[in-house]
Amino acid sequence: LALSLFGMRPVTGGKIKIRGKEVELKDPQTAIANKIGFVPEDRLSEGLFLDQSIGDNIAISVIDELTSRGLMDKARYQGEIDKWVKELSIATPDPGNAASTLSGGNQQRIVLAKWLACKPDVLILNGPTVGVDIGSKYDIHQILQKLAGNGMAVIIISDDLPEILENCSRVMVLKDGRMA
């Protein structure tokens, strides 16, 4: 479901509507253009460039906004990084360090920052707290609740029932690709 909602898998039935308008999400670029963000289940292989810096991982999603004529606006680049490191309380002494140097919870915050920098209207999270410590789990839940409270559509896909009950106002259960 998450992959179809982000244009990574074909939709085999039903309709996807954004702001009342039906959209066809053929690929992730179309999803991003429709202001949809996606936090994948496996941040290590799908969500991060582990060998790249924390800052580069955050800024990659808005790199076009930070460049002009092929040149990086270093002040805007650094401002974007500083904003998200502070906003999401990413614990790092230096955003120039590799993303691999951080804990699972801080790595997940980087993935969140990357998508929040795009200013999505819809944020899809597949297993948002898999592999993070209890403190980071609480913080991530607080972030998601704040986003939803500010009007963002937050879709959480999880097998963690307490996580679903704590964070979701509507719950849908799928079995064999159908609502159960």
Secondary structure, DSSP 8 states (H G I E B T S, - for coil): -HHHHTTSS---SS-EEETTEEE---SHHHHHHTTEEEE-S-IIIII--TTSBHHHHHHGGGGGGGEETTEE-HHHHHHHHHHHHHHTT---S-TTSBGGGS-HHHHHHHHHHHHHTT--SEEEEESTTTT--HHHHHHHHHHHHHHHHTT-EEEEE-S-HHHHHHH-SS---EETTEE-
